[in-house]
């Protein structure tokens, strides 16, 4: 699902995106300084490899996600420590954001029940 950032206002805009066994559900809301606040919940399970024994297993996911979206290149001050995703075409591609979050989880150090 792609959402034009210009359509996001002060009233939260709800969304839901699914990929296999993962659900990415939340809202977008205009915050300040041309930043859009994304608040979402990532839930379900994904197949990952154990970093110890290399066996494949299903990892349960239940994470709250919050970061900002910005239309174009973000040039905030160095004093701000914000997690900002830059949307270069003025569009938030929620499918792409979901896939990025899944890949971040897969790249983490994951261990199966037998290796814990």
Phi, psi and omega per residue, in radians:
X1 nan 2.286 3.091
X2 -1.957 2.363 -3.136
X3 -2.200 2.207 3.048
X4 -1.189 2.226 -3.083
X5 -1.148 -0.452 3.134
X6 -1.142 -0.382 -3.122
X7 -1.474 -0.115 -3.121
X8 -1.531 2.200 -3.117
X9 -2.138 -2.781 -3.131
X10 -1.234 -0.460 3.087
X11 -1.469 2.220 -3.096
X12 -1.000 2.358 3.093
X13 -1.801 1.924 -3.076
X14 -1.345 2.604 3.077
X15 -2.553 2.804 3.025
X16 -2.593 2.225 -3.124
X17 -2.264 2.406 -3.131
X18 -2.172 2.570 3.067
X19 -2.547 1.929 -3.067
X20 0.918 -1.933 -3.085
X21 -1.810 0.286 -3.112
X22 -1.988 2.396 3.049
X23 -2.056 2.294 3.136
X24 -2.053 1.804 -3.018
X25 -2.251 2.324 3.137
X26 -3.112 -2.625 -3.107
X27 -2.543 2.741 3.031
X28 -2.031 2.421 -3.127
X29 -2.621 2.355 3.078
X30 -1.091 2.310 -3.135
X31 -1.887 -1.639 3.093
X32 -2.608 2.890 3.074
X33 0.867 0.751 3.116
X34 1.099 0.417 3.107
X35 -1.785 2.421 3.095
X36 -1.885 2.174 3.133
X37 -1.506 2.171 3.054
X38 -1.844 2.084 3.039
X39 -2.080 2.211 -3.082
X40 -2.652 2.902 3.066
X41 -2.123 2.288 3.090
X42 -1.889 2.080 -3.092
X43 -2.468 2.706 -3.135
X44 2.289 -2.593 3.038
X45 -2.593 2.688 3.129
X46 -2.324 2.731 3.115
X47 -1.561 2.151 3.137
X48 -2.312 2.889 3.069
X49 -1.716 2.435 3.074
X50 -1.233 2.322 -3.137
X51 -1.329 -0.158 3.138
X52 -1.724 -0.989 -3.060
X53 -1.792 -0.155 3.122
X54 1.247 0.159 3.045
X55 -1.279 2.605 3.107
X56 -1.521 2.404 3.102
X57 -2.590 2.823 3.109
X58 -1.547 2.214 3.138
X59 -1.844 2.148 3.098
X60 -1.316 2.353 -3.107
X61 -2.063 2.295 3.054
X62 -2.678 1.460 -3.027
X63 -2.202 2.465 2.971
X64 -1.599 2.344 -3.096
X65 -2.162 2.380 3.093
X66 -2.586 2.173 3.024
X67 -2.776 3.119 -3.097
X68 -1.897 2.627 2.999
X69 -1.974 2.518 3.122
X70 -2.361 2.380 3.097
X71 -1.366 1.953 -3.123
X72 1.562 -2.927 -3.125
X73 -1.257 2.249 -3.141
X74 -1.550 2.258 -3.139
X75 -2.257 1.034 3.119
X76 -1.306 2.972 3.135
X77 -1.278 2.777 -3.128
X78 -1.238 -0.285 3.131
X79 -1.303 -0.399 -3.127
X80 -1.487 2.263 3.059
X81 -1.923 1.384 -3.088
X82 -1.920 2.551 3.016
X83 -1.620 1.835 -3.020
X84 -2.126 2.265 3.016
X85 -1.762 2.188 -3.124
X86 -1.552 2.219 3.106
X87 -1.855 1.748 -2.971
X88 -1.286 -0.360 3.140
X89 -1.906 0.430 3.121
X90 1.065 0.367 -3.115
X91 -2.295 2.323 3.041
X92 -1.587 2.030 3.098
X93 -1.647 1.671 -3.050
X94 -1.170 -0.511 3.049
X95 -1.122 -0.724 3.111
X96 -1.179 -0.703 3.102
X97 -1.124 -0.740 3.097
X98 -1.056 -0.829 3.125
X99 -1.069 -0.650 3.102
X100 -1.129 -0.730 3.119
X101 -1.130 -0.694 3.098
X102 -1.101 -0.769 3.137
X103 -1.138 -0.604 3.058
X104 -1.088 -0.731 3.128
X105 -1.161 -0.732 3.131
X106 -1.126 -0.548 -3.103
X107 -1.431 -0.123 3.110
X108 -1.251 2.995 3.102
X109 -1.457 1.810 -3.072
X110 -1.922 2.319 3.101
X111 -2.207 2.468 3.131
X112 -1.352 3.011 -3.119
X113 -1.074 -0.600 -3.108
X114 -1.237 -0.450 -3.069
X115 -1.751 -0.051 -3.110
X116 -1.216 nan nan
